[in-house]
Structures are given as structure tokens and as C-alpha cells.
Amino acid sequence: MGHWTDKYFGKLYHEIYSTSILEPQRALEEASFAAHVLDLGRRTVLDLACGYGRHARLLASSNRVYALDNNVEYLAEVKADLSDRVAKNILPLHADMRSIPLSDAAMDAVIMLFNSFGYFDAGNDGADIASKGEKGASGQVWRLPNVFYERQLVDPAFGRFKDPDASQGSNAAAGAAVTVASTEQETENVQVLREIFRVLKPGGGFLLEVPNRRPLLEVVEENPRRLMVME
């Protein structure tokens, strides 16, 4: 069974973000920032979860860049229309970030930019839990896009219908279940971090972009997706 991101990051996502949301100037500013804070110079860089290569393509003008992603269609775009000089500095890698196919201490720097970290769990689909509501209850729940639950921006109970008559014991049990799921979810995400530091040279740089959940949740609360659960 594939991971939910296999469908989420598809052709439509690429088209929308590459043409309407992520402007070329933004990519240029982000790549310049990465080069500055990591003091890249002419070093070897791993662009982890590179997508269609908007940062890798820019960094390759001065650096040797390994562009890793699990989406073959995105990787096919990484070298498109680049000059021979820049294209030869990029090595696309089709792989899972939990098992990076590079030797130990091979990279001077690793970057993970824009929506790239925190996708793995232990088989618990928080969005599915939230969409079902409490058994025997009727009411309205908010179902966020899967990414909110998978990345632990909210716990699996966010937006779930809450029965005001539910006992304290039931609530405590639900809380315990969420805690266990969060602990399990952390394991594979930590595995990604372990791989990053394995491939980094001693003293190498790591730049990780993580989402600010407050503005994300504010947007959803203003324009939520709604689902009626009736039993």
C-alpha cells in the first residue's frame, strides 16, 4: 500500500504550485538564503524532498546538488531546460528519505525546504479518525486536509464532535490513545533526521523549514471543510 503523499503530491499539485503559488522570485530568495546561512560556496548539497527542483536548480549553478524525491514525475523536471554546465551539477535520486542512498559523511549540507518534513506515522490515519466522530453521536465535525493530522499540527481529535455527557474516564482513555499515536508517529520522522545526520560531514549544515501552525489553523477556522456525521 502506498503512502497518502503519493496521491497528494501529484500532477495537479505541481501545476498549481509551480504556476500560481510559488513564484520564481521566491525560490531565488530562498535559495540565496540557504546558500548564505549554510555558507555553501562550491560545496556538495543534498536537497531532500526536492520536489520538481526549484531550489536544486538554482543551487546547482555553484554547487554539486543531489536532488532526492520519491516522485519520479517531479524528478523528471529537475534538469529541464538547464544549461549543460548547470545540469551536470545535479544528480536526481529517486528514493525514500527514510533510507537515503548516500554514504556516511558525504554531504557538506542538507536542505529541507517548504512542506518537506513530518509526514510519517505508524499506520494511524488521524484524518480518518476525526472524520468519523464519536460512535452513536450526531453533529458537525471539521475535517482538515490530511496533512494537518499526519504532520501533528493538530491531534487526531481536532474538530471531532464532543459529547458533553461523556465521562471523564472516556476522555482520559481517548487522550491516552492520542499520546501513544504521537509517540509512534515520531519514530519514523526521527529516522529521517538520523539519516540526514548520517550523510552529513562533521560540522556540516542542515537547514529545515517547518510550518507555523497558527496561521494555518486560522485560515482553516475561517473557511473550514464541514462534514455532517449522523447516526
Secondary structure as GFF3:
##gff-version 3
##sequence-region A 1 231
A	DSSP	alpha_helix	5	8	.	.	.	ID=ss1
A	DSSP	alpha_helix	11	16	.	.	.	ID=ss2
A	DSSP	pi_helix	17	21	.	.	.	ID=ss3
A	DSSP	alpha_helix	24	37	.	.	.	ID=ss4
A	DSSP	beta_strand	44	48	.	.	.	ID=ss5
A	DSSP	alpha_helix	56	59	.	.	.	ID=ss6
A	DSSP	beta_strand	64	69	.	.	.	ID=ss7
A	DSSP	alpha_helix	72	75	.	.	.	ID=ss8
A	DSSP	alpha_helix	84	87	.	.	.	ID=ss9
A	DSSP	beta_strand	90	94	.	.	.	ID=ss10
A	DSSP	beta_strand	107	112	.	.	.	ID=ss11
A	DSSP	alpha_helix	126	132	.	.	.	ID=ss12
A	DSSP	beta_strand	139	142	.	.	.	ID=ss13
A	DSSP	alpha_helix	146	150	.	.	.	ID=ss14
A	DSSP	alpha_helix	168	199	.	.	.	ID=ss15
A	DSSP	beta_strand	200	208	.	.	.	ID=ss16
A	DSSP	alpha_helix	213	222	.	.	.	ID=ss17
A	DSSP	beta_strand	226	229	.	.	.	ID=ss18
###
